[in-house]
């Protein structure tokens, strides 16, 4: 019995590392991070962010090989342009600086409203029809008709999801707004008027995002309204508007405001003409906007209708704000580097007064490039 116990303890004390058997008689100090099994490294590295994955790859060649094998980088959204005539739509990949084309006759006579999770939300003024459309699969999902003068519309999730809610807001008076909501499969929109203690001027220049189960609406003057669909409630938060840059109040200044959501945080970008962008994050606990000096590796894709934030992008795209404008015959998307404090290409600051607010939007890239002409 004693002999069997000693044999069992000896087998437990032996560790196989890289084909070499290391017994307990050898000093434990010789066991290092190089002895960690590859399967365990893959499990650990697969849960790291791109930034941490790159950092651990510098430890040794073995860690480099493992980190590359499990490294996952997000894809940047593509910029989709809506032609004034015809059915040929241009899509621009800012990462590869390539342009693709899709013929989409289904969108003739439509106005783009919003984009999220690979779906477009569109409105046809002549028929008052509202519908979702996936440009890559051509799938179309109708919503009940609604007259949208020039309200901004947003939705919470893909229309194939049970949690999809479509939201729009309309100005009634300085303290009263009309909120309309709908979901795929509904027979009509639900519209209710809400009164708030603080004034809220709703207009086409509103910015909408869905975050943490709530719709956030940034007004023309910078006040933040919040709609809770589950509770059917509307409130204007007592959050002072983000501070505008100096000399910001010039012609078309309201067109240079963008709002995006990422991982439960809300970001706002202010820019106009030659003024460098100023980026804020909402401190929801202290009810104030905090100006950011860095994006910590994030990338903002700003657009009049819907803006997006990405993390874990490869290369020089990190810590940048990309705007929905392409220069040099489609070869370069205008961006602003937060680290360098300048626009790229140089002296290509964005004149928002020249831009059609419904002329383009950021969309998810396709999985298969064979669908293009």
C-alpha positions in Angstrom: 0.0 0.0 0.0 2.8 2.4 0.9 4.6 1.6 -2.4 1.5 2.3 -4.5 1.0 5.7 -2.7 4.7 6.7 -3.4 4.3 5.7 -7.0 1.1 7.8 -7.4 2.7 10.8 -5.8 5.7 10.6 -8.1 3.5 10.5 -11.2 1.6 13.6 -10.0 4.9 15.4 -9.4 6.0 14.9 -13.0 5.1 17.5 -15.6 5.4 17.2 -19.3 6.6 20.4 -20.9 7.5 20.5 -24.6 8.3 16.7 -24.7 10.6 17.0 -21.6 9.6 15.3 -18.3 10.3 17.6 -15.4 10.2 15.8 -12.1 9.7 17.4 -8.7 13.4 16.6 -7.9 14.3 19.5 -10.3 14.2 23.0 -8.9 10.8 24.6 -9.4 12.5 27.8 -10.4 13.2 26.3 -13.8 9.5 26.3 -14.7 8.7 29.5 -16.6 6.0 31.0 -18.8 7.7 29.1 -21.7 6.3 25.9 -20.2 2.6 26.8 -20.4 0.8 24.4 -22.7 -0.1 25.8 -26.1 -3.8 25.0 -25.6 -3.9 27.1 -22.4 -2.1 30.0 -24.1 -4.6 29.9 -27.0 -7.5 30.0 -24.5 -5.9 33.0 -22.6 -4.9 34.9 -25.7 -8.2 34.5 -27.4 -9.8 36.5 -24.6 -7.5 39.5 -24.8 -8.2 42.7 -26.6 -6.2 43.4 -29.8 -3.9 45.8 -27.9 -3.1 43.2 -25.2 -2.7 40.5 -27.8 -0.1 42.6 -29.6 1.7 43.2 -26.4 2.0 39.6 -25.4 3.2 38.7 -28.9 6.5 40.6 -28.1 7.4 38.2 -25.2 8.9 35.4 -27.4 8.5 33.7 -30.7 6.3 31.0 -29.4 3.9 33.5 -27.9 4.0 35.5 -31.1 2.9 32.4 -33.1 0.1 31.6 -30.6 -1.2 35.2 -30.4 -1.3 35.6 -34.2 -3.2 32.3 -34.5 -6.1 33.6 -32.3 -5.8 37.3 -33.1 -9.1 38.8 -34.2 -9.4 42.4 -35.6 -12.6 44.2 -36.1 -13.5 45.3 -39.6 -14.2 49.0 -40.1 -17.5 50.0 -41.5 -17.8 51.0 -45.2 -19.2 54.3 -46.5 -22.2 53.9 -48.7 -23.1 56.7 -51.1 -26.7 57.3 -52.3 -26.8 58.5 -55.9 -29.1 61.4 -56.9 -29.9 59.5 -60.1 -29.8 55.8 -61.1 -29.6 52.6 -59.0 -25.8 52.1 -58.8 -24.6 52.5 -55.3 -21.0 53.1 -54.3 -19.4 51.5 -51.2 -16.0 52.6 -50.0 -13.7 50.6 -47.8 -11.5 53.1 -45.8 -9.1 50.4 -44.6 -8.2 49.1 -48.1 -9.1 52.3 -49.9 -11.1 50.4 -52.4 -14.5 51.2 -54.0 -17.2 48.6 -54.8 -20.5 49.0 -56.6 -24.0 47.5 -56.1 -27.0 47.9 -58.2 -30.0 48.2 -55.9 -33.2 49.1 -57.8 -35.2 48.4 -54.7 -34.0 51.7 -53.2 -35.2 53.9 -56.0 -36.9 57.0 -54.7 -35.9 56.3 -51.1 -34.2 58.4 -48.4 -31.8 56.8 -46.0 -32.7 57.2 -42.3 -30.4 55.1 -40.2 -28.0 52.1 -40.4 -27.1 49.5 -37.8 -26.1 45.8 -37.6 -25.9 45.5 -41.4 -29.4 46.9 -42.0 -30.6 50.1 -43.6 -33.7 51.9 -42.5 -35.3 53.8 -45.4 -38.2 56.0 -46.1 -40.0 56.5 -49.4 -41.7 60.0 -49.3 -44.1 59.4 -52.2 -45.7 56.4 -50.6 -44.9 57.1 -46.9 -43.5 53.6 -46.7 -40.8 52.8 -44.1 -38.8 49.6 -44.4 -35.6 47.8 -43.5 -33.2 46.6 -46.2 -30.0 44.5 -46.2 -28.0 45.6 -49.2 -26.0 42.4 -49.4 -28.8 39.8 -49.1 -31.6 42.0 -50.6 -33.9 41.1 -47.7 -36.6 43.6 -47.1 -38.8 44.0 -44.0 -41.7 46.4 -44.1 -42.9 48.6 -41.3 -46.3 50.4 -41.2 -46.5 53.6 -43.2 -45.7 56.9 -41.4 -45.3 60.4 -42.6 -41.7 61.5 -41.8 -41.3 65.2 -42.6 -37.7 65.5 -41.6 -37.5 63.7 -38.3 -34.5 61.6 -37.5 -35.2 57.9 -37.0 -33.2 55.2 -35.2 -33.7 51.5 -34.3 -32.4 49.5 -31.4 -31.3 46.2 -33.1 -31.5 44.3 -36.3 -35.1 43.8 -37.5 -34.6 40.1 -37.3 -34.2 40.5 -33.5 -37.2 40.3 -31.1 -35.8 43.4 -29.4 -35.9 45.6 -32.5 -37.7 48.9 -31.8 -37.9 51.8 -34.2 -38.0 55.3 -32.7 -38.6 58.8 -33.9 -39.3 62.1 -32.2 -41.1 65.2 -33.4 -41.3 68.8 -32.1 -44.7 70.0 -30.8 -43.7 72.9 -28.5 -40.6 73.9 -26.5 -41.6 71.5 -23.7 -43.7 68.9 -25.6 -42.5 66.3 -28.1 -44.3 63.5 -29.9 -42.6 60.1 -29.8 -43.5 57.4 -32.3 -42.3 53.8 -32.0 -42.9 50.6 -33.9 -41.5 47.1 -34.4 -41.4 44.6 -37.2 -44.8 42.9 -37.5 -46.8 45.8 -36.0 -49.8 47.0 -37.9 -49.4 50.7 -36.9 -47.0 53.1 -35.2 -47.6 54.1 -31.6 -47.4 57.9 -31.0 -47.6 59.7 -27.7 -47.0 63.3 -26.6 -44.6 63.8 -23.7 -44.0 67.0 -21.6 -40.7 67.7 -19.9 -39.6 70.2 -17.3 -36.7 71.4 -19.4 -37.0 72.8 -22.9 -36.1 70.5 -25.8 -36.2 71.7 -29.3 -36.5 68.6 -31.6 -35.5 69.0 -35.2 -33.8 67.3 -38.2 -30.5 68.0 -36.5 -31.2 65.7 -33.6 -28.7 62.9 -33.0 -30.0 59.5 -31.9 -28.4 56.4 -30.4 -29.7 53.4 -28.5 -27.7 52.6 -25.4 -28.3 50.4 -22.3 -31.9 49.8 -23.3 -32.7 53.6 -23.8 -32.9 55.9 -26.8 -30.7 59.0 -26.3 -31.5 62.1 -28.3 -29.1 65.1 -28.5 -30.9 68.2 -29.6 -29.7 71.1 -31.8 -28.7 73.1 -28.7 -27.0 70.2 -27.0 -29.6 69.1 -24.5 -30.0 65.3 -23.9 -33.4 63.7 -23.9 -33.9 60.0 -23.0 -36.8 57.7 -24.0 -37.4 54.5 -22.1 -39.6 52.2 -24.3 -40.3 49.7 -21.5 -41.6 52.4 -19.2 -43.0 54.6 -21.9 -41.3 57.6 -20.4 -39.5 60.7 -21.8 -37.1 62.9 -19.7 -34.7 65.7 -20.5 -31.7 65.2 -18.4 -30.1 68.0 -16.4 -26.8 67.5 -18.2 -25.2 70.8 -19.4 -24.6 70.7 -23.1 -21.1 69.9 -24.3 -18.9 73.0 -24.5 -18.5 74.1 -28.0 -15.0 75.0 -29.3 -14.1 78.7 -29.8 -15.4 80.3 -33.0 -17.7 77.3 -33.4 -20.8 79.3 -34.0 -20.4 80.0 -37.7 -22.5 79.1 -40.7 -23.6 75.4 -40.7 -22.2 74.8 -37.3 -25.0 72.5 -36.4 -24.1 70.1 -39.1 -20.8 69.2 -37.5 -22.2 67.4 -34.5 -22.2 63.6 -34.1 -23.1 61.1 -31.5 -22.2 57.4 -31.2 -22.5 54.6 -28.7 -20.1 51.9 -27.7 -20.1 49.3 -24.9 -22.6 51.3 -22.8 -20.8 54.7 -23.3 -22.0 57.7 -25.3 -19.6 59.9 -27.3 -20.2 63.2 -29.0 -17.9 64.8 -31.6 -18.1 68.6 -32.3 -16.3 70.0 -35.3 -16.8 72.8 -37.9 -14.8 74.0 -40.8 -11.2 74.7 -39.8 -11.9 73.9 -36.1 -10.3 70.7 -34.9 -12.8 68.2 -33.6 -13.6 68.0 -29.9 -14.6 64.7 -28.5 -16.7 64.2 -25.3 -17.9 61.2 -23.3 -21.0 61.3 -21.2 -20.3 60.8 -17.5 -23.7 59.3 -16.6 -23.0 59.2 -12.9 -22.0 62.8 -12.5 -24.3 64.1 -15.3 -21.7 65.9 -17.3 -19.8 65.7 -20.6 -16.1 65.0 -20.2 -13.7 66.1 -22.9 -11.4 63.4 -24.1 -7.7 63.9 -24.8 -7.3 60.4 -26.3 -9.5 57.7 -27.8 -7.6 54.9 -26.1 -7.3 52.9 -29.3 -10.9 53.5 -30.4 -12.0 54.8 -33.9 -15.0 57.0 -34.5 -16.8 56.9 -37.8 -18.9 60.1 -37.9 -21.9 60.6 -40.1 -24.9 63.0 -40.0 -27.5 60.2 -39.6 -25.7 57.5 -37.6 -22.1 57.3 -36.2 -20.2 54.3 -35.0 -17.3 53.4 -32.7 -14.9 50.6 -33.3 -12.1 49.0 -31.2 -9.4 46.5 -32.1 -8.8 47.9 -35.6 -5.4 47.1 -37.1 -2.8 49.7 -38.1 -3.1 53.4 -38.1 -6.9 53.6 -38.1 -6.9 53.6 -34.3 -7.3 56.9 -32.4 -8.9 58.6 -35.4 -12.2 60.1 -36.4 -13.2 59.2 -39.9 -15.7 61.4 -41.6 -18.1 60.5 -44.4 -16.2 62.3 -47.1 -13.8 60.9 -49.6 -11.2 63.0 -51.4 -8.7 62.6 -54.3 -11.1 60.7 -56.6 -12.1 58.1 -54.0 -8.5 57.4 -52.8 -8.6 58.8 -49.3 -11.3 59.2 -46.6 -10.9 62.4 -44.6 -9.9 61.6 -41.0 -8.6 63.4 -37.9 -5.8 62.0 -35.8 -6.3 62.6 -32.1 -2.7 61.7 -31.4 -1.3 64.1 -34.0 -3.9 66.8 -33.7 -4.4 67.2 -37.4 -6.5 66.2 -40.4 -5.5 63.7 -43.1 -5.0 64.5 -45.9 -3.5 67.8 -44.7 -5.7 70.9 -44.9 -8.7 68.8 -45.8 -11.0 70.0 -43.0 -14.6 69.2 -43.4 -17.0 71.9 -44.8 -20.3 70.5 -43.6 -22.3 73.2 -45.5 -21.4 71.5 -48.8 -22.5 68.0 -47.7 -25.9 66.4 -48.4 -26.9 65.0 -45.0 -28.7 62.1 -46.7 -26.1 61.4 -49.3 -24.1 58.8 -47.4 -24.0 56.5 -44.4 -21.6 54.1 -42.7 -22.7 50.4 -43.0 -21.3 47.1 -41.9 -19.0 45.5 -44.5 -20.1 42.3 -46.3 -18.8 38.8 -45.5 -18.5 37.9 -49.1 -17.1 40.2 -51.8 -18.4 38.1 -54.7 -21.7 40.0 -54.6 -20.1 43.1 -56.1 -20.1 44.0 -59.8 
